[in-house]
Amino acid sequence: MALAGSPTFALQPSSERVALSTNYITDFNFLNQYLPDTYEKEFERYGNRTVSSFLRMVGAEMPSNSDMIKWAEQGRLHSKYINCVLATYVGNETTQTITINDADVVDGAIRVGQTVMISDNTAGSTLSNKALVTAVSAIGAAGAPTITVAYYEATQAAFAAASVVSVFVYGSEFAKGTDGMAGSLDAQDSFFDNKPIILKDTYQISGSDMAQIGWVEVTTENGATGYLWYLKSEHETRLRFDDYLETAMIEAVPAAPNSGAEAALSTAAAAAGTVNAGSEGVFYAVETRGNVWAGGNPTTLADFDSIIQRLDRQGAIEENVLFVNRDFSFDIDDMLAAQNSYGAGGTSYGLFDNDEEMALNLGFTGFRRGYDFYKSDWKYLNDPTMRGDLTGGKVNGLLVPAGSTSVYDQVLGKNAKRPFLHVRYRASETEDRRYKTWITGSAGGAATSSLDAMEVNFLSERAVCTLGANNFVIFNA
């Protein structure tokens, strides 16, 4: 036998020290011949890409062990009826009948012996009267209930026939030696509920790819570094899931009955109509039970005055935080700067603590007008991959009351202080579903299956509770 002639070696040495295709290297390639000058660390051209932090700033997290979270919020202490109709006015009546277009009155909200003020609802009118309630239609009476009043004035205001008036109770008066007030008033609470949703994510990498090293040093927002590329993908999956834990609480909406989402997510309980898909996110709760500003940003003090007047009618929370996008932030800065009498002719040094040798600060962090308002940029509204640059359904900002409120917690069975915004996650003595992560497969230290890969699983079950949504303002474009 002899040595085969093929394949053979290719060796054509040259007497010159030059790189030739025939001089030892037959598969000439630039990267094989010359090593590139590389930047080992990847460049973070988008900066910090996460958008979560809003709920961590304004709320808290606490456990819950039920499929439904319920809470009660106080109702109004006093009653006012704004669409009442006076009986035909003849002139100088001593008594008159008023139709109350609110069925609550038949449950005792206005009672005999109470004193009321009657105000004309006609625009520009100055007409008003005060009267004593002498009769109330029977509880359960058909149609709109009525009250009969006796005027305190000898000459009543000249209301037009069938005038629409507002009526509110301001006290009571009884003659000597008479019985006490007939009937009593019960507290009127509003009851709300929300249900948690289950969020999941996963990352998978094969065992072979885990053994492949890269030549770029990777990094992530949480400080993870290394030359194993799969670590970056795993960390980014974790960061993305962290963001979804917050954005889902902001954007979640309940699934309407018989909707496609309810059908897709239905369980045996959901099919029976006891549990629906979806949840009430912050935006949904505020748009449903709170205050909505639409048609552009408030850019003048008059605009903010109207917001303040609305807050007066609600909880009158002393301190509020405005979480805004960039355009809204600039509009507020421009509005506040315009209050400087020198703003049109130049820059005032003293008023805003600017001197001629320092960088001019054209931004504001807050202001006081009736209430304290603090301004904070909300990255979620600016991020172009999330709510930034939207046209339809755009939100420019959210006014959130600071502090906490007292509510009845049905789990604790007593009143408890809670932030206006807080997250409830499912947990018990044996299972905590606030933030679960586990590894399956046969790579990366796991030995749970024959799959030649590592699977990193993420799960959380949570809901956001928006207490006192009537104190929030959402600013829609």
C-alpha positions in Angstrom: 0.0 0.0 0.0 1.1 3.6 -0.6 0.2 7.0 0.7 -2.7 8.5 -1.2 -1.9 11.5 -3.3 -5.1 13.3 -2.5 -5.8 15.2 -0.5 -2.4 16.7 -0.3 -0.8 19.6 1.4 -0.3 23.0 -0.2 3.0 24.5 0.7 4.7 27.0 -1.6 7.1 29.0 0.6 8.3 32.3 -0.6 11.6 33.9 0.0 9.9 37.2 0.8 8.1 38.0 4.1 4.8 39.0 2.6 1.3 37.7 3.0 0.6 35.8 -0.2 -2.3 33.5 -1.0 0.3 30.8 -1.8 2.4 31.4 1.3 1.0 28.9 3.8 -2.5 30.4 4.0 -4.8 29.0 1.4 -8.2 30.1 2.7 -7.3 33.8 2.9 -9.8 35.8 4.9 -9.4 39.3 6.4 -10.4 38.2 9.9 -8.1 35.2 9.7 -5.2 37.3 8.5 -5.7 40.4 10.6 -7.5 40.7 13.9 -9.9 43.7 14.0 -9.5 46.4 16.5 -12.8 46.0 18.5 -14.5 47.7 21.3 -15.2 44.9 23.6 -18.0 46.6 25.5 -21.3 47.1 23.7 -22.4 50.7 23.4 -25.7 51.6 25.2 -27.1 53.9 22.5 -30.6 54.0 24.0 -29.6 54.6 27.5 -31.8 53.1 30.2 -34.5 51.3 28.2 -36.7 50.3 31.1 -39.9 52.2 31.7 -41.1 50.9 35.1 -40.8 52.9 38.3 -44.2 54.8 38.4 -46.0 52.4 40.8 -42.9 52.0 42.9 -42.8 55.8 43.4 -46.5 56.3 44.2 -47.7 53.0 45.6 -47.0 49.9 47.5 -47.4 46.2 47.2 -49.3 43.9 49.6 -50.5 40.4 49.5 -54.0 39.1 48.7 -55.4 35.6 48.8 -58.5 35.8 46.8 -59.7 35.9 43.2 -61.5 39.1 43.9 -60.4 42.3 45.7 -63.2 44.4 47.1 -63.1 47.7 49.0 -65.5 50.4 50.1 -65.2 54.1 49.6 -67.1 56.8 51.5 -70.1 58.5 49.9 -71.0 62.1 50.2 -72.0 63.4 53.7 -74.7 65.8 52.4 -77.4 65.5 49.7 -78.0 67.9 46.9 -80.5 67.5 44.1 -79.8 69.6 41.0 -82.6 68.7 38.5 -85.7 69.5 40.6 -88.8 71.0 39.1 -91.0 73.6 40.8 -94.7 73.4 40.6 -96.4 76.2 38.5 -95.6 79.5 40.2 -98.6 81.8 40.7 -97.1 84.4 43.0 -96.5 84.8 46.7 -97.3 81.1 47.6 -96.7 80.2 51.2 -96.1 76.6 50.2 -95.1 74.9 47.0 -94.5 71.4 45.7 -91.1 70.4 44.2 -90.5 67.3 42.1 -87.2 65.7 43.0 -85.8 63.9 39.9 -83.8 61.5 42.1 -85.3 58.4 43.6 -83.0 58.5 46.6 -85.3 61.1 48.2 -88.0 58.5 48.9 -85.4 56.6 51.0 -85.3 59.5 53.5 -82.5 61.8 52.1 -84.9 64.7 52.6 -87.2 64.5 55.6 -90.0 66.6 57.2 -88.6 69.3 59.4 -85.4 69.9 57.4 -84.6 73.3 56.0 -83.6 73.6 52.4 -82.2 76.2 50.0 -83.8 76.4 46.6 -81.7 77.9 43.8 -82.7 78.6 40.2 -80.6 76.7 37.7 -81.2 79.2 34.8 -77.9 80.7 33.6 -77.4 84.2 35.0 -80.3 83.9 37.4 -80.0 85.3 41.0 -83.2 83.8 42.3 -83.2 81.7 45.4 -85.4 80.9 48.4 -85.2 79.1 51.8 -87.9 76.9 53.0 -89.0 74.3 55.6 -90.0 70.8 54.4 -93.5 70.1 55.5 -94.3 66.9 53.6 -92.4 64.2 51.6 -94.1 61.7 49.2 -94.4 58.2 50.6 -91.5 55.8 50.4 -91.9 53.6 47.3 -94.4 56.0 45.6 -94.7 55.6 41.9 -93.0 58.2 39.7 -90.7 61.0 40.8 -91.0 61.8 44.5 -92.1 65.2 45.6 -91.6 67.4 48.6 -93.8 70.2 49.9 -92.0 73.3 51.3 -93.2 76.3 53.3 -91.2 79.4 52.5 -89.5 81.5 55.1 -89.9 84.6 52.8 -93.2 86.4 52.7 -92.5 87.3 49.0 -90.9 84.4 47.1 -88.5 84.7 44.2 -90.3 85.1 40.9 -89.4 81.7 39.5 -90.6 81.0 36.0 -93.3 78.3 35.6 -91.8 74.8 36.0 -88.4 76.2 36.8 -85.5 73.7 37.1 -83.9 74.3 40.5 -81.3 72.8 42.8 -82.2 71.9 46.4 -79.9 71.1 49.3 -80.5 70.6 53.0 -78.7 73.0 55.4 -80.4 72.2 58.7 -83.7 71.7 60.4 -86.2 73.5 62.6 -89.1 72.2 64.8 -91.8 73.8 66.9 -91.8 73.4 70.7 -93.2 70.3 72.1 -93.2 68.3 68.8 -91.9 64.8 68.0 -88.3 64.4 66.8 -87.1 63.8 63.3 -88.9 61.1 61.5 -86.6 58.6 59.8 -82.9 58.3 59.8 -80.1 58.3 57.2 -77.8 55.4 56.5 -74.2 55.7 55.3 -73.9 55.5 51.6 -70.7 53.7 50.7 -69.6 52.9 47.2 -68.2 49.4 46.7 -65.6 48.6 44.1 -63.7 45.4 43.2 -60.9 44.3 40.9 -59.4 40.9 40.0 -55.8 39.9 39.6 -54.4 38.8 36.2 -51.7 36.2 35.6 -48.6 37.4 33.7 -46.1 35.0 32.3 -42.9 35.0 30.2 -40.1 32.6 29.4 -36.6 32.5 27.9 -35.1 29.4 26.3 -31.5 28.7 25.3 -30.1 25.4 24.0 -27.2 23.7 25.9 -24.9 24.0 22.9 -25.4 27.8 22.6 -24.8 28.2 26.3 -21.3 26.9 25.7 -20.6 29.5 22.9 -18.6 32.5 24.0 -18.9 35.8 22.3 -16.3 38.5 21.6 -18.6 41.4 22.8 -18.9 42.2 26.5 -22.6 42.6 27.1 -24.3 44.7 29.8 -27.8 45.3 30.9 -29.6 48.0 33.0 -29.4 45.9 36.1 -25.6 45.7 36.0 -25.2 42.2 34.5 -22.0 41.8 32.4 -20.1 39.0 30.7 -19.1 37.5 27.4 -21.9 34.9 27.3 -24.5 36.3 24.9 -27.3 34.2 26.3 -26.9 35.9 29.6 -27.9 39.2 28.0 -31.0 37.8 26.4 -32.0 36.2 29.7 -31.5 39.5 31.6 -33.4 41.5 28.9 -36.3 39.0 29.2 -36.3 39.6 33.0 -36.2 43.4 32.5 -39.0 43.3 29.9 -41.1 41.2 32.3 -40.5 43.7 35.1 -41.8 46.5 32.8 -44.8 44.5 31.9 -45.6 44.0 35.6 -46.1 47.8 35.8 -47.5 48.6 32.3 -50.1 45.9 32.6 -51.4 47.5 35.8 -51.6 50.8 34.1 -53.2 49.6 30.8 -55.4 46.7 31.8 -59.1 46.8 31.0 -61.8 44.3 32.0 -63.1 42.1 29.2 -66.7 42.9 28.2 -69.2 40.0 28.6 -69.2 37.7 25.5 -66.0 39.4 24.2 -63.3 37.6 22.3 -60.8 38.0 25.2 -63.3 36.5 27.7 -63.9 33.6 25.4 -60.1 33.0 24.8 -59.3 33.3 28.6 -62.4 31.6 29.9 -62.2 28.9 32.5 -65.0 26.8 34.0 -65.7 29.6 36.4 -65.5 32.3 33.7 -67.9 30.4 31.5 -70.4 30.4 34.4 -70.1 34.1 34.5 -68.4 34.3 38.0 -65.0 35.4 36.8 -64.3 37.6 33.8 -61.1 38.2 32.0 -59.1 41.3 32.3 -58.6 43.8 35.1 -59.1 47.4 35.9 -55.9 49.3 35.2 -55.1 52.8 36.4 -56.1 54.5 33.2 -59.3 52.6 32.9 -60.3 53.4 36.5 -59.6 57.1 36.2 -61.4 57.4 32.8 -64.4 55.5 34.3 -64.6 56.9 37.8 -62.2 59.9 37.8 -61.8 63.2 36.0 -60.8 63.4 32.3 -59.2 66.4 30.6 -59.5 66.2 26.8 -58.6 68.4 23.9 -55.0 69.3 24.5 -53.0 70.2 27.5 -54.0 72.9 30.1 -51.6 75.7 29.2 -53.0 78.6 31.2 -53.7 79.4 34.8 -57.4 79.5 33.8 -57.2 75.9 32.6 -55.6 74.9 35.9 -58.2 76.9 37.8 -60.9 74.7 36.3 -59.0 71.6 37.4 -58.6 73.0 40.9 -62.3 73.8 41.1 -63.0 70.2 40.1 -60.6 69.0 42.8 -62.5 71.2 45.3 -65.6 69.2 44.5 -63.8 65.9 45.1 -61.5 65.0 47.9 -59.5 68.3 48.0 -56.2 66.5 48.5 -53.6 69.0 49.4 -50.6 67.6 47.5 -50.7 66.2 44.0 -48.1 64.9 41.5 -48.4 65.5 37.8 -46.7 62.6 35.8 -46.4 64.1 32.3 -44.9 63.5 28.9 -42.3 65.9 27.5 -44.7 68.2 25.7 -46.9 68.6 28.7 -43.9 69.3 30.9 -42.8 72.1 28.5 -46.3 73.5 28.5 -46.3 73.8 32.2 -42.8 75.4 32.2 -43.9 77.9 29.6 -47.1 78.7 31.6 -45.2 79.3 34.8 -42.5 81.3 33.1 -45.1 83.6 31.6 -46.2 84.6 35.1 -42.9 86.5 35.3 -43.6 90.2 34.4 -40.2 90.3 32.7 -40.7 87.2 30.8 -41.6 88.9 27.5 -38.7 91.5 27.6 -35.8 89.4 29.0 -34.8 87.0 31.7 -35.4 87.9 35.3 -32.5 87.0 37.6 -33.9 87.5 41.0 -37.4 86.1 40.7 -36.3 82.5 39.8 -32.9 82.7 41.6 -31.0 82.9 38.3 -28.0 85.2 38.2 -26.0 86.3 35.2 -23.1 83.9 35.8 -25.1 80.7 36.2 -26.8 78.4 33.7 -30.3 79.6 33.1 -32.9 77.2 34.6 -36.0 77.3 32.4 -37.7 74.4 34.1 -40.0 74.1 37.1 -40.5 71.2 39.5 -43.8 72.4 40.9 -46.1 75.2 41.8 -48.8 76.1 44.3 -52.2 77.4 43.3 -54.8 76.4 45.9 -53.0 73.0 46.1 -49.4 71.9 45.8 -48.6 70.4 42.4 -45.3 68.6 41.8 -44.3 67.8 38.2 -42.4 64.7 37.2 -41.5 63.4 33.7 -43.0 60.0 33.1 -40.7 57.9 30.8 -43.5 55.5 29.9 -45.4 58.3 28.1 -42.2 59.4 26.2 -40.8 56.0 25.2 -41.3 55.6 21.5 -41.7 51.8 21.9 -44.5 52.3 24.4 -46.9 55.3 24.6 -44.6 57.8 23.1 -45.4 59.1 19.6 -49.0 57.7 19.7 -51.8 59.5 17.9 -55.0 57.6 18.8 -55.5 57.1 22.5 -52.6 59.3 23.5 -52.3 60.2 27.1 -50.3 63.3 28.0 -50.3 63.0 31.8 -51.9 61.8 35.0 -52.5 63.7 38.2 -52.1 61.5 41.2 -53.0 62.5 44.8 -50.1 62.1 47.2 -50.5 60.3 50.6 -52.9 57.5 51.6 -56.5 57.0 52.4 -58.4 54.9 54.9 -60.5 52.0 53.5 -62.1 48.9 54.9 -59.9 45.9 54.1 -62.0 42.7 53.9 -59.0 40.5 54.3 -58.0 42.2 57.6 -61.6 42.8 58.6 -60.9 46.4 59.7 -60.0 49.9 58.3 -56.5 50.2 57.1 -54.4 53.0 55.6 -53.6 52.4 51.9 -51.9 54.5 49.3 -54.3 55.8 46.6 -52.5 53.5 44.2 -51.2 50.1 45.3 -50.7 46.6 43.9 -52.2 43.4 45.4 -50.5 40.2 44.5 -51.7 36.6 45.2 -49.9 35.0 48.2 -50.6 32.6 51.0 -48.5 30.7 53.6 -47.5 28.1 51.0 -47.5 30.1 47.7 -46.2 33.5 46.9 -47.0 34.7 43.4 -45.6 38.2 43.6 -42.7 37.4 41.4 -41.9 33.8 40.6 -38.9 32.6 38.5 -37.7 29.0 38.1 -35.4 27.1 35.7 -36.4 23.9 33.8 -34.7 21.7 31.3 -31.3 19.9 31.4 -28.8 22.7 31.0 -27.7 25.6 33.1 -27.8 23.6 36.3 -31.4 22.4 35.8 -32.2 18.7 35.7 -35.9 18.5 35.4 -36.5 17.1 31.9 -34.7 15.6 28.9 -34.9 18.9 27.0 -31.4 19.9 25.9 -32.0 23.5 26.8 -32.4 25.9 29.7 -35.8 27.4 30.2 -36.2 30.4 32.5 -39.8 30.9 33.5 -41.4 34.1 35.0 -44.9 34.4 36.6 -46.8 36.9 38.6 -50.5 37.3 39.6 -51.5 40.8 40.6 -54.0 43.7 40.3 -53.8 47.4 41.0 -56.3 49.1 43.3 -57.1 52.7 42.4 -58.6 54.1 45.6 -60.5 57.4 45.3 -60.3 57.6 41.5 -62.4 60.8 41.8 -59.3 62.5 43.0 -57.3 61.6 39.9 -57.2 63.5 36.6 -56.1 61.9 33.3 -55.0 64.3 30.5 -56.0 62.8 27.1 -54.7 64.4 23.9 
